[in-house]
C-alpha cells in the first residue's frame, strides 16, 4: 500500500497548481475553473470518449442544464433527490438545474414515433450537472458541485438487454485498459427506498447477474445499494497507489420508461415498453481527471500530455530554427512549446522537468549547423541527435504503444 509521502506527492490539487491545470475559487465553491493546460487534458479525454462511442454505435446528444420542476417530479428525482438539487424561478415557473441527464435523454427518445427495428437506440451525452454538496466535503476535482457526466442511455427491447450489457462491459474494459487500470466489479441490489415492483427488480437483477456470469467476471454483491429506479453494476478502478475509486456504472431501469410512458411499435404493430440501460464510464470527467493526475503523478502518457514536447533554444540566435521546428510539428497535430526566455539552458531543462513534459528538444549552434535536434526524454535523459524524421517516428511510436 502507498505511504503518506507518496499520496502527498501525487495529490491532484498540488500537482494541478504546479502544472497549471485548474483552480478552485471562492467565487464559485465546488465549481472548478479549468486553465488552458487543464482544458487540453480534458479535451483529450472527451475526444477519446467521442471516438470510442461513435465506433460503438452511439449517437451523441446535448440536453438543457435547466428544466421545469414538473419534469423532475415525473422522473422521481424530486421525491428521491430534491435536497441535492439547485432551483430557480423563471416567469413564475419553478425550474431545477439537472442533477442527472436521464430525463433529457428520455424526452429525446419520446420526441418521435419509434419502431422495434430502430432499437437499440444508444444516446450518449457529456452532460453538465449540478448537485449540492456540503462545503466541508468539497475536494479539488474529486468532490465538486458542478461536473460533466459521461452518460449514455440505451433504449432496448427485452430480448436485447443481455447482449447490450455485454457490449457495455466490453467498452468499459477497453476504456480502463487504455489508462492502465485494473478494476473490481460490484452488483448493487434493491435499496429500501425503491420504485416499482419487487418482481421487476428481481428480473432486472437476474439479467445483470446473468451477463456477469456468462462473461466469467468475478464480482461482489452489494446488498441494498442499487439506484432507486434499478439495480446496477459498479466498477472500482485501482490506481498506481493501490487505492480504489468507484467510476463506471451500468444500471438497468424498468421504471422511467413507465413514468414517461415510453414505447415503440413492435413487429405486431402494437405499442411496447422499452427498457433503459443507464451507464457511465469515467463517472465524471472532473473526478476521472483527478484520479488520472494522481495515478500518473502528473506524468501523463504522451497522447494525454498538455505539452508533448518543449523546444529549448540555447540563445536568441536559435529562435528562428526553434519556431520552424515547432511549426512543422504542430501542423502534424503535436502540442509543442518554445521556451524563448533569455535564461540558461540548464534552468530551462530543470523547469521543463518540473512541468513533466515527455520530450525536450535542445537547439544550439551544433544542431543548426547539422540540421539536427538534440532530444531528451522524461526519466530517460539524453537520447542523442535526431533528424526531424527520426523524432516523428519516435512520436508515432509513443502514440502506437498505447
N, C-alpha and C positions, 0 to 999 in steps of 0.2 A: 504493500500500500504506500501511497505517496507521503512524503514528510510535509510538515507545516511550511518549511522553506520552499519546497518545490511548488506547493499550491500558491504561496505568496508571489513567487517569481512569475508564475503563469496567470496571475489574477487579471481577468479581462479588462477591468477598469483601469488598472495601472498600465497594461500594455496598450490599451486604446489611447491613453494620453500620450505615451511615448511614440506611437505610430500614427497619431492624429486620425483616428477612425470615427469617433463620435463624442458628443458632450452631453452631460446631464445639466440642466439649468433650472434655477429656482422659478423662472418664469413659466415653466411647464413641467411640474414634477411628474416623473414616471413616463415622460413623453420625449424620447431621445432626439437630439439634433445630430444628423449624420453629416460628417465632414467629407470633402472630396475623396480622400483615400478610402473612407468607410463606404462611400457610395460605389466605388469600383468593386469592392469586395461583395457588397450587396447585389449589384447588378450582375456579377458573375454567377452568384447563387441563383438569382431569378432567371437568368438566361439559360443556365443548365436545366432548371426546373421546366422552363417552357419547351426547350428542345426535346427533353425526355417525354413530356406529356403529349406533344404533337406526334412523336413517333409511336406513342402507345394508344392513339385513337381518341384523345381528349380534345374537346373544344373549349377555348378559353372565354370566360365571361368577366364582366365587371358590374357589380351592383351598388346602389347608393349606400353611403355610410349612415344615412339618417332616414328612418321610415316611421310611419304613423304607429301610435301605441296599439291600435286595434290589431295590427299585424302580429305584434309580439304576444298579445292576448290569445290570438288564434293559434299561434305556434306552440304555446305552452311556456314560452320563456318568461312571460310576465309572472305566472304563478310560481315558477321554479327558480327564477334568476334575477328578479327586478331589483333586489338590494345591491346587485353588482353593476347596474346599468346607469347611464347618464341620460338626462331628459332635457327637452326643450319645448317651448310653446311657440308655435308659429301660426299666425292667422287664427287665433283661438282654437288651434288644434294641438293636441299633445303628440310629440314625436319622441323617439328614442334613438340614440346612437347605437348602431348594431354591435352587440357583444359577440355575435356569431354570424356566419354568412348564409346559413341554411335557408331561411325563409326567402331571401332574394333569389337563390337558385331555383326554389320551388315555383316562384312566380314566373320565372323564365320558362320553366318546363310547362306550366299551365297556359302560357300565352298563345298556344296554338293547339289544334287537334293533333293527337299523336296516334300512330299505328304501331301494332306489335312488331312490324318489320323494322321500325326505327330503333327499337330497344336492343342492346343497352345504349342509353344516352349518357355520355360521360362529360360533365361540365366541371371544368377546373377554374379556380379563382384565387388570385393572390389578393385577398380582401383585407382592407384596413378595418380593424375592430377596436372597440374601446371597452374596457372593464374597470370598474372601480376597485382598486387595491388599497389597503390601508397604507398610509405614508411610511410607517415603520417597516413595512415588508418590501419596499422598493429596493432594487439592487441592480444598478447598471442596466444591462440589456437582459439580464436573467429574469427579473420580475418588473414588469412595466404596466402602464395603464393604456398605452396605445401601441398596437403591434399588428403585423401583417401575417395572417394565417394562410398557409398554402393548402387551401381546401379543395376538395373535389366532391361532387355529389353525383353518384351513378344511379340512374333510374333504370331498374331492371325488372324482368319478369321472374316469377318464382323459379322457373327452370334454369335461370341464368345466374342465380345467386352464387352457387359454389364456384363456378368457372370464373366469374368476375372477381370474387375474393381471392382466388388462386392467383390471378393476374396481378392484383394489387399487391399481394405479398411478394411476388417476384420483383415488381417495380421498387418496392421499399428496400428489398435486398440489394438491388442494383445501386440505389442511392447511397446506402450506408457503406457499401463496399468501396465506392468512389472515394470516400473520405477516410477509409481505413478503420472504420468502426466495426467491432463485433457487437452483438446485441442479445438481449434476453426478451422472451415473449410472455405476456400475461393475458389470460382470458378473464375479463371482468363481467360478473353476472348481475342479475336483477337487484337493484337497490331497494330500500324500504319505500322511498318516495318515487314510485314508478307510474308511468302512464300505460294504459292498455290492459289487456287480459293476460293472465298467467299462461294461458295456452299459447298466445302469440310469442311471449317471452321464451317459453320452452322451445318453440320451433326455431326462433332466431338463435338461441344459444347452441342448439344442436347443429345448426348449419355452420356456425363458426368453428365449433369443435371438430366437425367432420373434415373441414378443409385442413386444419392443423394436423390432424391425424394422418390424412392421405399424403400430406407433404412430409410426414415424419419430422415435424418441427416440435421440439420439446418446449413445453410451456407450463406455467403455474396457473392455478385458478385463484383469482382474487375475488372472493365471495362478496357480493353486495356492492361492488364498486363500478357497476355499469352506469352509463348516462341515463337520465330519467326517461328517455324515449327508446333505449335499446341497449343490448349487450355490446361489448367491444373487445377488440384485441389491441393491447398496448405494447409498444416497443420501447425498451430501455436500452439505450446505447451506452457502451463502455468506452471512456476516453483514455488518453495516454497516461493519466494519473490513477487509473483504476476506479474512477467514480462512475456511477450510473445516473443517466438522465432519461426521463420519460419524454419521448419526442413524437414518434409516429403513433397513429391510432386508426383503427378500422372499426366502424360502428354500423350495425345493421338496424334499420328503422322501419317498422311497420306502422308507426303511429302518425308521423307527419303526413304521409300520403292520405290518411283518413281525415285528419284535421283540415287539410286543404282541399279535400275531395279531388285528388289527382286521379286520372285514369288514362288508359289508352284503349284503342279499339282493337279487339282480338281477332283472331282468324275466324271466329264465329260471328263477327260483326257486332259483338256486344261489348259494353264498357267493362274493363278490368282494372284492378288497382295495382299500380307498380309498387315495388319496394325500393327504398333509398339506402344505398351504401354511402355513408359519410366517411371520408378519410383525409388524413393529413400525413405528410412525411417529415418535413422539417419540424412541424408543430407550429412554430412561428419563425419567421425569418430572423427576427431580433435575437430570440433566445438561442437559435441554432448558431448564429454568428458568435455569440458569447461563448458557447461550448467549443466552437472551432478555434477561436482565438486562444482559449486555454489548452485545448487538445494539442495544437501545434506550437504553443508558446509564442505565437506571433510569427513563427517561421513557416509561412504558408507555402504550399506546393506552387510550382511555377505558374500554373494556369490560374490560380486564385490570387497571386501576389498583386497588390495595388500598383507597385512599381516592379517590373520584371527585370530590368537592368538599369544601372546608373552609369553614365559616361563621365569619367573624371579627367578633364584636360589638365595637364600639368601647369600650363600658363596660358595667357591670352592668345599667344601665337598659335595655339592648337584648337581654338574655339571653332573656327570655320569648319575644320575637319570633323570635330565632335558633332556639330549640328548637322553636317552632311550624313554622318552615320546614323544619327537619331532619326532623320527624315526617312532614310532607306528602311530602317527597322519599323518605324511607325506605319509606313504605307502597307506593310505586311501584317499589321494588326497588333504589334507588340507595344507594351506600355513602357516607355523609355523616358528617362530624365537626364538632363545635363547639369552637373554641378559646376556652374560657371563663376563661382565666387573666387576672389583673389585670396586663396588660402593654400597652405602647403598640402601636397597630395596625401601625406601621411594622416593629416587631420581629416581630410575628405574620406579616406578609406575607413578610419575609425568610426566616423559618424554614419557612413553608409552601412557598416556592420551593425550599428545600434538600430538602424531602421530595418534590419533583417531582410535586405534586398537580395534576391537569389544570385544575381551576377553583377560584377563591376567590370567596366571596360576602361582601361587606363590608356591615355593617348599623350605621347610626348614626341620629341624630335625623331627618335629612332622609329617609332610607329608610323609617323608621317612620311619619312623617307622610304620605308619599305611598303607603305600602304597596308600595314597590318594592324592588329588590335591585340593589346595585352589583356588577357581575360583572367579574372579571379572568380571563384565560385564560393558561395556561402558555405562555411565549415570545412571546405576542402583546400582553400587558398589558391595559389597561383596555378593556372592551367597552361601558361606559356602563351606564345604568339599564335594568332589565328588570322586567317583571311575572313572576310565577312561571310563568304560561302560556308566556311567551316563553323563559324558561330551560328549561322542559321540552321545548319544540320544539328548542332547541339541543342538549339532551342526546340526544333521539331522533335528531337528525341525526348526532351523533357515533357512535351505535350503528349507524345505517344505512350510513354511509360505509365501514364495514368492508368 
